[in-house]
Amino acid sequence: MDLFLQQIANGLIIGSTYAVVALGFALAFSVLRVIHFAHPDVFMVGMFAGLVTAETFPFGGLALAMLGGLIGAGVLGYAIERTVIEPLRGRDVLTTLIATLGVAIMLQNGMALIVGPDPVPYPPLLPRRFLDIGPVSVTVRQAANLGICLLLLAFVSIYVRGTRIGRATRAIAERPDVAAAFGVDVARVCQATIVVASAMAGIAAVSVGTLYGSASAFVGLLYGLKAFTCMLVAGNRYFEGVAAVAIFLGVLEALVTGYVSSSLRDAVAFLVLIGVLYFRPNGLFGSYQT
């Protein structure tokens, strides 16, 4: 039982990070009708922006590093929306998929050219001290990562359901033509959607870098594959559904690691994807039409 509870805790920590990245995919696809394959590498750039901020201003701690990650990822997301996504918006989904995939490859290899292909150490923004919660033992870094990701997920829910621009976001996701007819500035909402998703990814990236103590130019690849799988399994109609699937996937991976084999952990996501899409092609909770 102790092992089971420990693996559940580990799964919640990793699954919450998947959820933040997956929501970026879901926001982009729901509102802009594009598969933003550069989003995981915006996450990666946010991680390095936080690293540079922490090393430049060591007195600022985690909060200042997250601000650096937020700004770095948000600015990059805005630049990608303006230069790549906006000119191609409204065309075939495959067109923007290929374009953003090309941006992702450029970002990966460009960062690898700057910092090298190997992971680099991340500043120790939080102590490694352990916290015992009954039979479960987690580090301060793990607890902080979970808390930050859950706060980001709560922010998304409030943003899309409790704010004016969030309601406009849902209107465009449902019927962009009708939303435009009622005076919604579709272009501005699309820009805001990408910036919000990118900024969230930047904050989560700094938290992940602090958790594992390293940053890599290719870190976005793994998170991108898992997060994209979560969006496909859940569908993109309900953001809470995407988050729930991502957290479930994290827990499932942790249980497979603890009870079966760590070598099968990464295969779980794709087995779940194949199984769900065979019976529910539009995802568990449904998807907006392209």
C-alpha positions in Angstrom: 0.0 0.0 0.0 2.9 2.4 0.8 4.4 1.9 -2.7 1.0 2.4 -4.3 0.4 5.7 -2.5 4.0 6.8 -3.3 3.5 6.1 -7.0 0.2 7.9 -7.0 1.9 11.0 -5.6 4.7 10.7 -8.1 2.1 10.4 -10.9 0.2 13.5 -9.8 3.4 15.5 -9.9 4.4 14.5 -13.5 0.8 14.4 -14.7 0.1 18.0 -13.6 3.0 19.1 -15.8 1.7 17.1 -18.8 -1.6 18.9 -18.2 -0.2 22.4 -18.4 1.6 21.6 -21.7 -1.5 19.8 -23.1 -3.7 22.7 -22.3 -1.5 24.8 -24.6 -2.1 22.4 -27.4 -5.8 22.4 -26.7 -6.1 26.2 -26.5 -4.3 26.6 -29.8 -6.3 23.9 -31.6 -9.7 25.0 -30.2 -9.3 28.7 -31.0 -6.9 28.9 -33.9 -7.7 25.5 -35.4 -3.9 24.8 -35.6 -1.8 22.0 -34.2 1.0 24.1 -32.6 3.9 21.7 -32.6 6.3 24.4 -31.6 4.5 24.8 -28.2 6.7 22.1 -26.4 9.8 24.0 -27.6 8.3 27.3 -26.3 8.2 25.3 -23.0 11.9 24.5 -23.5 12.9 28.2 -24.2 10.9 29.2 -21.1 13.0 26.8 -19.1 16.3 28.4 -20.4 14.9 31.9 -20.0 14.3 31.1 -16.3 17.8 29.6 -16.0 19.4 32.8 -17.4 17.2 35.0 -15.2 18.2 32.9 -12.1 21.9 33.1 -12.9 21.8 36.8 -13.7 19.8 37.7 -10.6 20.6 35.0 -8.0 18.8 37.0 -5.3 15.5 36.8 -7.0 14.9 33.1 -6.3 12.2 31.0 -7.9 9.6 33.8 -8.3 12.0 35.9 -10.5 13.1 32.9 -12.5 9.4 32.0 -13.2 8.9 35.6 -14.3 11.8 35.3 -16.7 10.4 32.0 -18.0 6.9 33.6 -18.4 8.3 36.6 -20.3 10.7 34.5 -22.5 8.0 32.0 -23.5 5.3 34.5 -23.9 7.3 36.7 -26.2 8.4 33.7 -28.3 4.8 32.5 -28.5 3.6 35.9 -29.7 6.4 36.0 -32.3 5.5 32.6 -33.6 1.8 33.5 -33.8 2.6 36.7 -35.7 5.1 35.3 -38.2 4.0 31.7 -38.7 0.5 30.9 -37.4 -1.4 34.0 -38.4 -0.3 34.0 -42.1 -1.4 30.4 -42.3 -4.5 30.5 -40.2 -7.6 29.2 -42.0 -5.6 26.9 -44.3 -5.4 23.2 -44.0 -4.5 21.9 -40.6 -1.6 20.0 -42.1 0.0 23.2 -43.4 0.3 24.8 -40.0 1.3 21.5 -38.4 4.3 21.3 -40.8 5.2 25.0 -40.4 5.2 24.8 -36.6 7.0 21.5 -36.6 9.7 23.3 -38.7 9.9 26.0 -36.0 10.2 23.4 -33.3 13.2 21.8 -35.1 14.8 25.2 -35.5 14.3 26.0 -31.8 15.7 22.6 -30.7 18.8 22.7 -32.8 19.4 26.4 -32.3 19.3 26.0 -28.5 21.5 22.9 -28.9 24.0 25.0 -30.8 24.1 27.6 -28.0 24.2 25.4 -24.9 25.2 22.0 -26.4 23.1 18.8 -26.8 23.7 17.6 -23.2 21.6 18.7 -20.2 23.0 21.6 -18.3 22.7 22.2 -14.5 19.7 24.2 -13.3 20.2 26.7 -10.4 19.1 25.2 -7.0 16.1 27.5 -6.5 14.6 25.3 -3.9 16.1 23.0 -1.2 16.1 19.2 -1.6 14.5 18.7 1.8 12.0 15.8 2.1 8.5 16.2 3.4 6.8 13.2 4.9 3.0 13.1 4.5 1.9 9.9 6.1 3.4 7.0 4.2 4.2 9.3 1.2 7.6 11.1 1.0 8.1 14.0 -1.4 10.7 16.7 -1.8 10.0 20.4 -1.4 10.7 20.7 -5.2 8.1 18.0 -6.0 5.5 19.6 -3.8 6.2 23.1 -5.3 6.0 21.7 -8.9 2.6 20.1 -8.1 1.3 23.3 -6.4 2.5 25.5 -9.3 0.9 23.3 -12.0 -2.4 23.0 -10.1 -2.5 26.8 -9.8 -1.9 27.2 -13.5 -4.7 24.7 -14.2 -7.1 26.7 -11.9 -6.0 29.9 -13.7 -7.0 28.4 -17.1 -10.4 27.3 -15.8 -11.1 30.8 -14.4 -9.7 32.5 -17.5 -11.9 30.7 -20.0 -15.0 30.7 -17.9 -14.9 33.8 -15.7 -13.4 36.5 -17.9 -14.6 38.5 -20.9 -11.8 37.4 -23.1 -12.2 33.8 -21.9 -15.8 33.8 -23.0 -14.8 35.2 -26.3 -12.2 32.4 -26.5 -14.9 29.8 -26.0 -17.2 31.5 -28.5 -14.5 31.4 -31.2 -13.8 27.8 -30.4 -17.5 27.0 -30.9 -18.3 29.1 -33.9 -15.6 31.6 -35.1 -17.9 33.0 -37.8 -20.7 33.8 -35.4 -18.3 35.2 -32.8 -16.9 37.6 -35.5 -20.4 38.6 -36.5 -21.1 39.6 -32.9 -18.1 41.9 -32.8 -15.4 39.6 -31.3 -11.9 40.6 -32.4 -10.9 37.2 -33.5 -7.3 38.1 -34.3 -6.7 39.7 -30.9 -8.2 36.7 -29.1 -6.0 34.4 -31.1 -2.9 36.4 -30.1 -4.0 36.4 -26.4 -4.6 32.7 -26.5 -1.1 31.8 -27.8 0.5 34.3 -25.3 -1.4 32.9 -22.3 -0.6 29.3 -23.3 3.1 30.1 -23.9 3.4 32.1 -20.6 1.9 29.2 -18.7 4.3 26.8 -20.3 7.2 29.1 -19.4 6.2 29.1 -15.7 5.8 25.3 -15.7 9.1 24.8 -17.4 11.0 26.7 -14.7 9.3 24.6 -12.1 10.3 21.4 -14.0 13.9 22.6 -14.4 14.0 23.2 -10.7 12.5 19.8 -9.9 15.0 17.8 -12.0 18.0 20.2 -11.6 18.8 20.3 -15.3 17.6 21.8 -18.6 18.0 20.4 -22.1 17.5 21.7 -25.6 15.4 18.5 -26.3 13.3 18.5 -23.2 10.2 19.7 -25.1 10.1 16.5 -27.3 9.1 14.2 -24.5 6.6 16.6 -22.9 5.2 17.5 -26.3 4.5 13.9 -27.3 2.8 13.1 -24.0 0.8 16.4 -23.9 -0.4 16.0 -27.5 -1.5 12.4 -26.8 -3.5 13.8 -23.8 -5.3 16.3 -26.0 -6.1 13.6 -28.6 -7.4 11.2 -25.9 -9.5 13.8 -24.1 -10.6 15.8 -27.2 -10.3 19.6 -27.1 -13.9 20.6 -26.2 -13.4 20.7 -22.4 -10.1 21.9 -21.0 -10.8 20.2 -17.6 -11.1 16.9 -19.5 -7.7 17.5 -21.0 -6.2 18.2 -17.6 -7.9 15.1 -16.1 -6.5 12.8 -18.8 -3.0 14.2 -18.4 -3.1 13.7 -14.7 -4.5 10.1 -15.2 -1.7 9.4 -17.7 0.9 10.6 -15.2 -0.5 8.3 -12.5 -0.7 5.4 -14.9 2.9 5.8 -15.9 4.0 6.0 -12.3 2.1 2.8 -11.5 3.6 1.0 -14.5 7.1 2.1 -13.4 6.5 0.9 -9.8 4.8 -2.4 -10.5 5.9 -3.5 -14.0 8.9 -1.9 -15.6 10.2 1.6 -16.2 11.1 0.7 -19.8 7.4 0.4 -20.6 6.4 3.7 -19.1 6.6 5.8 -22.3 4.7 3.1 -24.2 1.7 3.5 -22.0 0.6 6.8 -23.4 0.5 5.5 -26.9 -1.3 2.3 -26.0 -4.0 4.5 -24.3 -4.2 6.7 -27.4 -4.7 3.7 -29.7 -7.3 2.2 -27.4 -9.3 5.3 -26.9 -9.3 6.6 -30.5 -10.4 3.2 -31.8 -13.6 3.5 -29.9 -13.9 7.3 -29.6 -12.3 9.0 -32.6 -13.2 12.5 -31.3 -11.7 11.8 -27.9 -13.4 10.9 -24.6 -15.1 14.3 -24.2 -15.6 15.3 -27.8 -13.7 17.8 -30.0 -14.5 21.0 -31.9 -14.7 20.6 -35.6 -11.8 21.9 -37.7 
